[in-house]
């Protein structure tokens, strides 16, 4: 394992020794669940997350603006 992001809600995000982005989740089941992303999938996932982050930020801005009026 090369690097990790602090686990949250039972999910651990890390870069494997093979250089693959992985998300591992242990939901108390017998076998842990691991998603392994290829490079092109990582790029698509990053774009998706950036878009989601921008939408969330805009929603918060609008909510705060509406609450202050």
C-alpha positions as CSV (number, residue, x, y, z in Angstrom):
1,X,0.0,0.0,0.0
2,X,1.5,3.3,-1.1
3,X,-0.8,5.8,0.5
4,X,-4.2,6.1,2.2
5,X,-6.9,8.6,3.0
6,X,-8.2,8.3,6.6
7,X,-11.0,5.7,6.7
8,X,-14.5,7.1,7.0
9,X,-17.8,5.1,7.2
10,X,-15.8,1.9,6.9
11,X,-14.2,2.8,3.6
12,X,-10.5,3.1,3.0
13,X,-9.1,4.8,-0.1
14,X,-5.6,3.9,-1.1
15,X,-3.1,3.5,-3.9
16,X,-1.9,-0.1,-4.2
17,X,1.6,-1.3,-4.6
18,X,0.7,-1.8,-8.3
19,X,-0.2,1.9,-8.6
20,X,-4.0,1.3,-8.8
21,X,-6.5,3.5,-6.9
22,X,-8.5,1.3,-4.6
23,X,-11.5,1.7,-2.3
24,X,-11.9,-1.0,0.3
25,X,-15.0,-1.3,2.5
26,X,-15.6,-3.7,5.3
27,X,-19.3,-3.9,6.1
28,X,-19.0,-6.7,8.6
29,X,-19.4,-9.3,5.8
30,X,-17.2,-12.3,5.5
31,X,-15.3,-10.9,2.5
32,X,-14.1,-7.3,2.3
33,X,-15.2,-5.4,-0.8
34,X,-12.5,-3.7,-2.9
35,X,-13.0,-1.5,-6.0
36,X,-9.9,-1.3,-8.2
37,X,-9.8,1.6,-10.7
38,X,-7.7,1.7,-13.9
39,X,-6.0,5.0,-14.8
40,X,-8.8,6.2,-17.2
41,X,-11.4,5.3,-14.6
42,X,-9.5,7.4,-12.0
43,X,-9.6,10.4,-14.3
44,X,-13.3,10.0,-14.8
45,X,-13.9,9.5,-11.0
46,X,-11.8,12.7,-10.2
47,X,-13.9,14.7,-12.7
48,X,-17.1,13.3,-11.2
49,X,-16.0,14.2,-7.7
50,X,-14.9,17.7,-8.7
51,X,-18.2,18.3,-10.3
52,X,-20.1,17.0,-7.2
53,X,-17.9,19.2,-5.0
54,X,-18.7,22.3,-7.1
55,X,-22.5,21.5,-7.0
56,X,-22.4,21.0,-3.2
57,X,-20.5,24.3,-2.8
58,X,-23.1,26.1,-4.9
59,X,-26.0,24.5,-3.1
60,X,-24.5,25.6,0.3
61,X,-23.9,29.1,-1.0
62,X,-27.5,29.5,-2.2
63,X,-28.8,28.0,1.1
64,X,-26.7,30.5,3.1
65,X,-27.8,33.3,0.9
66,X,-31.5,32.4,1.4
67,X,-31.1,32.0,5.1
68,X,-29.5,35.5,5.5
69,X,-32.5,37.2,3.7
